[in-house]
Amino acid sequence: MTLDRLLQIVRLRLRSLFAGAAVDRELDEELRDHVERQIEVHVARGMNRDEARTLALRAIGGLEQRKEEMRDARGVAVVENLVRDTRLAFRQLVKQPGFAVTAILSLALGIGANTAIFQLLNALAFRPLPVRAAQELVEVRLTGAGRSGRHTGRNRQVSLPQYQEFVRRQQAFASMLAFSDTRFNLATSGEVRYVDGLWVSGNYFEMLGVAPVAGRLIAPADDAPGCAGVAVISHALWQSEFGGRADIVGQTVPGVGVPVPIIGVTPPGFFGVEVGKQFGVALPLCASGYSRRDHWWLATVGRLRTGWTETQAEAHFKGLISGVQQDTVPDFGAEYREPYLTMGVELVDAAAGVSPLRRSYQRPLLILMAIAGLVLLIAAANLANLLLARATARQDEFAVRLALGGSRQRLLQQVLTESLLIAALGSAAAVAVAMVVSQSIPPLISTAVDRVHLDLAIDWQVFGFTAIVGVATALMFGMAPALRATRATMFRGQSRGSAANAGLAIRRALVSLQMAVTLVLLFGGLLFLRTFQNLASLDTGVNQRGIVVANVFFPEQKYPVEGRVAAYRAIDERLRTVPGVVSLSEAFMTPLGGNFRDNTIIIDGQKVGESNINEVSAGYFATLGTPLTAGRDFDDRDGPGSPRVAIVNEAFAEAYLTGGAVGQRFTIPDDRDDRPGTEFEVIGVAANQKYLDIREEAPRILYNASSQNPSPSPTRRYVIRSTLTAADAARSIGAELAAIDPNITVRYSLLDTQLTESMLQERLMARLSAIFGGVALLLAIVGLYGVVSYTVACRRAEIGVRAALGASRSRILGMVLGDVGRMVGIGIAAGAAFALLASSAVGSLLYGLEPTDPAALAIAIASLLGTSLIAALLPAKRAAGIDPLSALREN
Amino acid sequence: MSRPLDLVQGTLDLLILKMLALEPMHGWAISQRLKQMSGDVLQVSDGSLYPALHKLEQQGWIEAEWKPTENNRRAKFYTLTRSGKKQLARETESWSRLAGAISSVVALPEV
C-alpha cells in the first residue's frame, strides 16, 4: 500500500467518524443531483414530471437504502457503535456516581497493586540493560566453595588473575569485561561523603557500547598494571558535584588517597551492569592496586561471539575452568587447595544485568505479585457483584429491546463496553496508585550506605501489563453480568423476582469466594508480620539502644603504620574525655554490620572447626552491654609484645573448650602452610552475640585484642555509649576529632539502624503483605455489605410476612446473620484449606514459625469473622426493623 | 448480497476505473457514459453505481472533489489516483486473463 493511499484512506475514515453528518449531506446531494438530472432527461423526452420522478427514483432503487449501503462501504459501523456505546456507558456512570466511584476505586487499588509490583519486577529482572545489544551479555559465575581470603564488593566472583586467565583462554566471547563496586569518599575532612564507585576493566565501556557526553571514557590502554588511574564520572555526579561545568575534563575527584584526573562523563541513564545500583565515579581496575590471587572482588560479563549460544559457551567454559584454577591457585595450604581446584563454572544470562538485589528480592516480589493478583480477584468479584445488581435492575429494559428485535450480540457489546470503560478508568487511576506504591519501595530496601536505585518509569512493558490486566479484569467481572442481563426474555422480564433470586445465587457464591481469598491473604500477611516480629525481638546479645558507631578514616600518609598504635592510643584517650561519653571502644566489626572474618581453630594440633573472628579493644563488651561470664576483659597488660590472648563467646567455649575455657589455648593457622599459626590463651568468656546474620543460632566468635595488633588499619570503627542523643554525640565526637586533626574524616551510624537493616526483606514482606491483606479485607467487607443489603431488600416482602406472623426482631436478626454466617463460613473453610496447602510456598521466607502456624490462622479467621459480622449487622438490623404493614402494602 | 452480484460489482469497479482513466467525471456523467458505451449488453443500474464509487474512494483508488459543473451546479468529480492507475492495470490484466481463458475454453471444438 502506498503512503498516499494510506493517508487518503485514514483521512476518509476519520472524516466519516468525526464529521458523519457532513458526509451524509454530501451523499444526499450527490444522489439528489443524479435524480434531478435523470428527471430532466425524462422530461426532455416528453414524460410528465411526476412520472419522471417515480422512474428516476425507482432506477436508483430507494435513496435511503443507497445511503445505507454507502455508509456500510465506509466500514465504520462497528466504530460508530463503539463510540455510541462508550458515550452511553459514560452517561450511566455519571448518573450513578456512587457506583462509579466504588467500581473505579476498587479497580485502582487492585490493578494498581499489580502494576506496582510488576514495575519493580520489570525494573529489577525483565528490562534489558540500556546498553548495546544487551541480549548478548552473559555473566560468568563460579560454583563450589573454594574461595577463602578477602572478599569485597557485592558481586565478588573471581580474582583478578582468574579474570585474566579466562580472558586469555576463552573463545566464546567477543570480549569479556570485569568490574567491582566500591565507594569513594568525596570529603577531604569532617564527615565522610560517599559516592558509589566502580572498578572497571579497560574494555568495559567499549564492550557495552557507551559513548561519552564529555571527554573520553576509560580505554584498554588506561588499565595497565601499576597505573596512576583516570576517572570517568556519571552524568548525575557531573551535574550534582560539578554543576555541569564545561571544563570537567582535567578536574579531579578524590580516589583512594590521591586525587585522580577526570577524563570523561558517561551519558545520563547509564548506570553500569548492576541493576538497582548507580555509580558516580569509575576507575580502571589497575588503580585499585588489587591483584592478589586470594582476593575475590570481580564480576565478569562476556558478550557472546556471533554464532555462539549460551549453552555452547557454558560447555566451553566448563572445559577451561580446571586449567584456570590450576594456574591461579593462591598460596593455600592443602585443605584449601583441593576445594579451589575443583570449583565449577556456570554462565547466567545477563541481558537484564547482574544483580545480587534481584537474587534476594525476585522470590519475595513474585510472591507479592501473587498476593496482588488475589487482591485484584477480590476487587473483580466486587465489581461483578455490583454489575450483577445493575444487570438485574436493567433486565426489564433489555427484555423489551430483545423483544423488539434488538440483537443479543449488540446488547452484549453494549454491556461489555460499559465494563471496559470502568476497567479503563480504573486502570488509569491504577497507574497513579502504582507510581506512589512502587516509588515508596526502593527506600524500604535501601540501607544508609547501600542505596537502591530502580528506574520505575512507566515504559511500554508496564503500560502493556496494566492494559492487559485491565481488559482481562473487565472481561472477568463483566462477562457473567452481561450474559445474565441479555438472556432475559420478555417472560423473565415480567417475573422479576425469580430472575433476581437466580442472580443472587451467583452473588452469594462470589462473596464466599472473596472471603476465601481474603482469608488466604490475611493468613499470609500474618505469617510475614510474625516473621518480622520474631526477628525483631531476637536477642542479639547486645544492648544496641543509643549506641553510635563512628567509622573514622585517618589519612594514611600522616599516620604511617609504625606510629599508629601510639597515635590511636592518644586519640582514644581524648575521645573518652568528651563530655557525655559513657564508654567508648574500638571494634573491627559490629554485630550484623555486614563485615566478617573467619578462620580454622586448632587445638592440640587437631583442627576442631571454624569460628568467626572480631578484633576489639578493652571496654567493648561493657559498651555494648554484653556480660563477660568468666575471666577478664582486655586491658593494659595486653600489648603488641605480650603473649596473645583471646576472649571467646559461650558458643565457642561450649563447642571447643569443655571444662572451664579460661586458661585453655588454641591456635589459628597462618594463611601459608610453611609458617606456624598463632597461639592464643583464652582469658575470658563473653555472652553470645549475633555475628553476620540475625537468623544464625549462636554463632561461635573469638575476640582478639586490637591492642595486640602491631599494624592497625588506617580505618577505625568506634562504638560509643553516651548520655547524649545520637545527633549530639556525633557532633561532640566530630568536634573533638576535628580539633585533633581536620583531615580526619568520619561516618556515623546507629547500631539500632544497622540491626533493622539486616531485616529489610522481612520488613518489606511484612509491610506490603499486611497492606495488601488490609485492602483485601476492606474490599471483601464492602462486597459483603452490598450483597447482604441487597438480599434484605429482595426479601423485604418475605420478612414482612414473617414479622406479621409473629417472628420477633431477634429472630429475624438471627436469620439474616445466620445466612451471612453460612456464606462467610463456606469461604473461610475453603480459604483455610487452601491457605494451609499453599503456604509451604513461602516457607523459605519465614522465621521462627511454621508455614501452617495455627495462631496466625486463628487470628486471620477471627478477624475475618468479626469484621464480617459487623458489616452484616447494619443491614440485618434494617431487616429486623421492617414494618410488616408497609412491606406487604408495597407488594 | 448474492454471489452473481459480487461478480458484477467487481466488473463494475473495472469499468469505472477505466472510465475515469480517460478523464475525471462526476457520477451522472459516468452513468451516462456507461449506458452509452455498453448499450444493451451491460445493464448497470444507477443504484449500484454510487455505492461502487464510494467504495473505490474509500479504498483510495479514486479521489473526489466538489466542483461546479457545465450547468452551474455543484457535483462531485472523481479522479483516478496513482495507486488507482496501478489497480486498473492489475484488474485489466486479470480480466484479460479471465476473458482469454474463458474464450479459449468456449472455443474448444465440440465432438
Interface residues (C-beta under 8 A of the other chain):
Chain A: M1 T2 D4 R5 L6 Q8 I9 L12 R13 E26 L27 E29 E30 L31 D33 H34 R37 Q38 A59 I60 G61 G62 Q65 R66 E69 M70 A73 R74 G75
Chain B: H26 G27 W28 S31 S45 D46 G47 Y50 P51 H54 K55 E57 Q58 Q59 G60 W61 E63 W66 R73 R74 A75 K76 T81 R82 S83
